[in-house]
Amino acid sequence: MPSNDSRQQFFLRVTVVVAVATLFLTASFVGLLALLNGDLTGFSSRVAWYLTVTAVAFVGNIVLLEDQGASGTSIITTAAIVACLVFVVVSLGVEGLLYTARNPAAVFVSQTILYFFAAALIGSGVGYWALRHWREVVG
């Protein structure tokens, strides 16, 4: 049976991961709102940064998965999927933060942020579950 210290460390780690994922997803949902409202001022000047972060995530995944001895096909597939997700979350997240700074009333007054936070928290929970149980789902 695991000790109380290891259980506390596990719950602390999970709490931090879920909290960070929820904040990133919330910012991304606000970025989606900005995109739908056509308010992505200066987006084109930031695309190179978003692509750089995406490239780092892509290469980082390749190195990490290679070190774990995964097959070549699964490495490149996983790295590509993660890179796409990183691009979407980072670009929408940054745009969401910038949109919030430019239009705080659109995000906070209407309680839109609470809806986005709730959706992001659910998404983080589903994502955590999916990472823990994906093998059961795929076969």
WOFEN-V959060 format. One record per residue. N is the residue number from 1. RES is the residue in three letters. OMEGA is omega in whole degrees, -180 to 180 (* if undefined). Layout:
# WOFEN-V959060
N,RES,OMEGA
N,RES,OMEGA
This chain:
# WOFEN-V959060
1,MET,-178
2,PRO,178
3,SER,179
4,ASN,179
5,ASP,-179
6,SER,176
7,ARG,179
8,GLN,178
9,GLN,178
10,PHE,-179
11,PHE,176
12,LEU,178
13,ARG,-180
14,VAL,180
15,THR,180
16,VAL,-180
17,VAL,-180
18,VAL,-180
19,ALA,-180
20,VAL,178
21,ALA,180
22,THR,179
23,LEU,178
24,PHE,-180
25,LEU,178
26,THR,178
27,ALA,179
28,SER,177
29,PHE,176
30,VAL,176
31,GLY,175
32,LEU,175
33,LEU,178
34,ALA,178
35,LEU,-180
36,LEU,178
37,ASN,-180
38,GLY,-176
39,ASP,177
40,LEU,-177
41,THR,177
42,GLY,-178
43,PHE,-176
44,SER,179
45,SER,-179
46,ARG,-176
47,VAL,-180
48,ALA,177
49,TRP,179
50,TYR,179
51,LEU,177
52,THR,177
53,VAL,178
54,THR,180
55,ALA,178
56,VAL,178
57,ALA,180
58,PHE,-178
59,VAL,178
60,GLY,177
61,ASN,179
62,ILE,-179
63,VAL,-179
64,LEU,-179
65,LEU,177
66,GLU,180
67,ASP,180
68,GLN,176
69,GLY,179
70,ALA,179
71,SER,-177
72,GLY,-179
73,THR,-179
74,SER,178
75,ILE,-175
76,ILE,179
77,THR,-180
78,THR,180
79,ALA,179
80,ALA,179
81,ILE,180
82,VAL,179
83,ALA,178
84,CYS,178
85,LEU,178
86,VAL,179
87,PHE,-178
88,VAL,-176
89,VAL,-179
90,VAL,-178
91,SER,178
92,LEU,179
93,GLY,178
94,VAL,179
95,GLU,177
96,GLY,178
97,LEU,179
98,LEU,178
99,TYR,178
100,THR,179
101,ALA,-180
102,ARG,-174
103,ASN,-177
104,PRO,-179
105,ALA,-179
106,ALA,-177
107,VAL,-171
108,PHE,-174
109,VAL,-177
110,SER,-177
111,GLN,178
112,THR,-178
113,ILE,179
114,LEU,176
115,TYR,179
116,PHE,179
117,PHE,179
118,ALA,179
119,ALA,180
120,ALA,179
121,LEU,176
122,ILE,178
123,GLY,178
124,SER,178
125,GLY,178
126,VAL,178
127,GLY,178
128,TYR,179
129,TRP,-178
130,ALA,179
131,LEU,-179
132,ARG,-171
133,HIS,-175
134,TRP,-180
135,ARG,178
136,GLU,-176
137,VAL,-175
138,VAL,174
139,GLY,*
